[in-house]
Amino acid sequence: MKKIISLSALALAALIPSQAEAAWGFTAHQGVTMSGTQQIAAPTEFVPSVDFKAGKILIQVDALETIASLTRAEETHFGFNGYFGVGKGEIKDHIDGVLQIGASVDYGSYNPTEEIENDEYSNLHVLGQIRMGAQTYGKSSKYGFGIYVVPGIGFASVPALEQDVEAEGIEKQTEIAIGSGIQISVWKK
C-alpha cells in the first residue's frame, strides 16, 4: 500500500506543469464496479475525488473517501484513477466532446468481526477505463465543467465466498471485474 501511495505521488509530481496549464478540481462519481461474485470495489460512502489536470493528463485521487473511511475502525478505502486524452472535438461554442483512456485502482478492506484481521478481508479492483463525455471551458473563463460516461473492465482480487473462515482463514481469488458510472467534474485553472 505504501508503494502505491509513493509511486502515485512521484507520478503526480513529475506531471506538474506550469501554472498556466494546470487545473485542480473535484469529480462526483456515481457508479459501481463488481467482480464475478458481485463484490463491490469500495466499501465506503460516496464522496468526490480530488482532481489534478495537466494538459491531456487527469489524475483523480479518492482522498476524501480515504479520510472518511479512516473514521471507522472496520473500513479502509484507497483509490485513484488516471486518464490520458486521446480525442477532442468541438460540439458547439465552448463545448468539447472528449475521449480519454485510463485505469482505475481501488483497494478496500472490511473487518466484520474482531477475529478476522483487517487485511484478510480486503479487495483490490484494477480496471482499464474509457472516459467519454462533454466538457466546457469558456474561452475567457478559468473554470470548467464536464459530464462523462465511464465503462471499464479488469480484474479483482477478492475474498473467496462460502468458506469456513474459522477453520481455513480467508482465501483470495482473482475474478473478472466490470464497472460503469457517470462522472461530473468541476475545475479551476
N, C-alpha and C positions, 0 to 999 in steps of 0.2 A: 504494500500500500504506500509506504514512504517513497519507494522508487517511482511509482506512478505520479505522485504529487510533485516530486523533484523534477522528473522529466517534463511534466506539464508546465511547470514554472520556467524551466530553461527554454522550452519551445516558445512560450509566450514572450519571454524577454528577448529572444532572438528576432522576433517579428515586429518589435516596437518600431514603427516608422516615425517620420517627422510628425509634429503635432498637427500639421495641416491635413494629413490624410488619415489620421486615427479617429476612431469613434468609439464611444462607450455607451452601453445601454442595458436594457432588460428584455427578456423574452418570456412570455407566458406560454407554457407547454400544456397542451391538453391531448392526451392520447394514452396508449397502453402498449407495452411490449410483453409478450408472453412466450414461454417456452412450450415444448411439446406436451408437457404435463400441466400446462396452464398456470405456471408460476410466474408472477409478475416481477418486473425488474426493480422497482423502487417501493419499499415498504412505508415510506413517509408521505406526508401530505403534499399537496400541490402548492408550490411557490415559484416565482420567476427565477430564471437563471441570470447571472451577471455576464454580460457580453462584451467582447472586445473585437472591433473590426479594424482591419488594416488592409486597404486595397481589396483584393479578391479573397482574403482570408478572414474567416469568422471563427472565434473561439467562444464557446458558451460553457460556463462553469456553474455547477449546481451548488454554489457557496451558501446561499440562504437555506436550501434544503438540508445541507450538511449541518449547519448550525442548529436548525430546528430539530434534526434527529438526535443531536447530542444532548438535548434537554431531557430525553427519555433514556433511561439506562438500558432498556431492552432492544433499542433500534439504532442502526447506524446506516447512513447513506452517503455515497460519494459518486459523483458522475460528472462527465463533461462530454461535449460534442465539438467537433471541428469540421469546418466545411471550406471548400475551395470553389470559387465561382468559375464555371466553365461556359456559361452563356448569359447574355443580357441583351434585351432588345426593348425599344420604346413601344409602349402600348398606346399611350396618349401623352399629352403635355405633362411632363414631370412624373409620369408613372412608367416604371420599367418592369418588364417580366424578367425574372431571373431563374437560373438553373444552377444549383450547387451540388457537388458530390462531397461526401464526407463519411464520418463514423461517429458512433455514439458508444460510450463506455459507461456502464452503471454497475456499481458494487453496492450490495445491500446485505445487512446481516440482521437477524432477528433472534432473540433469545426468549422463547415462550416459557421455559421453566428454568429454575436455578440449577438443575442437574446438567443441563447442556451448556457447554461453553459457547460464547458468543460467535466465535469464528467457525464453529462446526455447522451452524445453520445459516449459511450465507449463500449468496448467489452472485454471479458475475455475468452480465449480458454485454456482448460486443456485437454491434450491428453496423453494416455498411448502409448508408442512407443517401437518398436523393432529396434535396430540399428545393421545392419549386413554388413560385408564387409571384406576387406583385408587391413592389415597394415604391415609395415616393421619397424624393429628396428634393424639395423645392430648390431651384437654381440659386436663389439668394439665401436659402434657409440653412441653418446649422442643425436642424432636426430632421429625423427620418422616421418612417413608419412602414411596416410591411406585414403581410399575412401570407403564410406558406402552408403547403401540404407536405408532410414528411413521411413517406413509407420507408421501411427498412427490413433487412433480412441479415441474419448472422447466426451466432451460437450462444448458448447459455450453459454455464456450469452451475448446476442446482443440486439440492439435496434429493436423493432418490426417495420416492414415496413408498409407502407400505413396508416400512422397516420396523424391526423390533429395536428401538433406539436404546433401551436399557441393556440389551444383550450385545448388540453389534456396534453401537455408535451410529453416527450418520455418515453414509457413503455419498459420494458425489457422482453425478452422471452428467454427460455432455449431451445437449439436445439442440435441435434447430430452434431458433427464436425468430419471431416476426413481430413487427410493430408498425404502427401508423399513428399519425397525430397531426394536429394543427398547431402552428406556432404564430404568435402575434408579437412583433418586435417594435420597440421604440428605441431611438438612439440619438445621441448628440455628438457632433464633431468637436 
